[in-house]
Amino acid sequence: MEKRLQKFMSEAGVMSRRAAEEEIERGNVTVNGVRAVLGQKIDDEVDVVEYRGKRIGTAAKKNVYIMLNKPVGYVTTMNDEQGRACVAELVADVGTRVYPIGRLDKESEGLLLFTNDGELANRLMHPRYHKPKVYHVKVRGKVEPEKIRALSRPMKIDDYTAKPVNVSVITMKEEYTVLAMELFEGRNRQIRKMCEQVELDIITLRRISLGSLKLGDLRPGKWRYLTRSEIDALMS
């Protein structure tokens, strides 16, 4: 059956369509021994597709959905060309290849989802289906009310205007303040850029929930399978 190469890779559980497009552009995918090009179509019953020298099969697979509590110091990638510690090391014992949905930067921690269900990953990363994400942000010193109001309003970041963010105070002491920030979009390093604009120095940044999914008491560096109800909530 003929289909676009990135769709084939997604359905085979290798990675999301978006990630597949990036790997095709990098030259890491071949079809019948020839470097693939973006937009290429293949016949999955005839053509031989390889990613980094390993053949991609079409055998039936069981979809896997897990939650990781990502620690600080790991980059959100399955293979880092710079040799940095990556989240792939933390989910190597899952028993099947999974890949992350979305990202947390190296210095951030908390809830990160993984799956081999390429269609769900592609759906969740589409702006139309973004689910609210809540972060606990620990910053130095006390935070003035005007800065909280500024964080809550639409804010110009780089070349876009971020949507309003729900901001509340969890703890406020002389040494530090812990804020809860609920985001409704997935912009790159958005919280860090927002805090920089209002001159807040971040100590820790931790994602604690995504939609109805809660990190709970999952320990840093550990993962668990999602429950059926949690999976259904993601798909709704």
C-alpha positions, 0 to 999 in steps of 0.5 A, a space after each residue: 500500500 502506497 503512503 508517505 514515508 513519514 506516515 509509514 514511519 509513524 505507523 511503524 512506531 519509530 517516531 512521530 510524523 514531525 520527527 520523521 520529517 526531520 530525520 528524513 531531511 537529515 539524511 538518516 532514512 533510506 528507501 531501497 538503499 537510496 537516501 530518502 527525500 521529504 514528501 516521498 511515497 513508498 509501497 510498504 509491501 515492497 520497499 525496504 525502509 531503513 532508519 540509521 541502517 536498521 530496517 523498519 518493519 510493519 509487523 503488528 505492534 502493541 501501543 505503549 503509553 508511559 509517563 516519565 518523571 524527567 530529571 534535570 540534566 537530560 535532553 529530550 531526544 532519543 539520540 544526541 549527537 553531542 553525547 549528552 545524557 538523553 531521555 532514551 536512557 531512562 526508558 530503555 527498559 520499556 521493552 519496545 521503542 517509544 519516543 517523547 510527545 513534546 519536550 522539556 528542556 535540559 534544565 527542566 524536570 517533571 512529566 513527560 509522555 512517551 508512546 509508540 503510537 505515532 498517530 496519537 503523538 501527531 494529534 497531541 502535538 497539533 495546536 488544535 489539540 493542545 491540553 493545558 500544562 501546569 508547571 511549578 516554578 521556583 524563583 528567587 526572592 519575593 515576587 511583586 504583584 505587578 510581576 504576577 499580573 504581567 505574567 498572567 497577561 498576553 506577552 510578546 515573546 520573540 516574534 509571537 504573542 503568548 496567550 494569557 497564562 493562569 498564575 498563582 502563588 503556592 509559596 512565598 518567602 524572603 528567599 524564594 517564591 513558588 508559582 503555579 503557571 498553567 499554559 494553554 500552548 506549547 511554545 519553546 522555553 516559554 516560561 523561561 522567556 516570560 520570567 526573563 522579561 519580568 526579571 525573575 530568576 528561575 531556580 527550578 522548573 517542573 511540569 506537574 500535569 498535562 490535561 488531567 494527567 498528574 505526575 503524582 509521587 512518581 520519582 525522578 528518573 522513573 516511569 510508569 504505564 498510563 492507565 486505560 482511563 488516562 489514555 482515554 483522556 488523552 485521546 478525547 
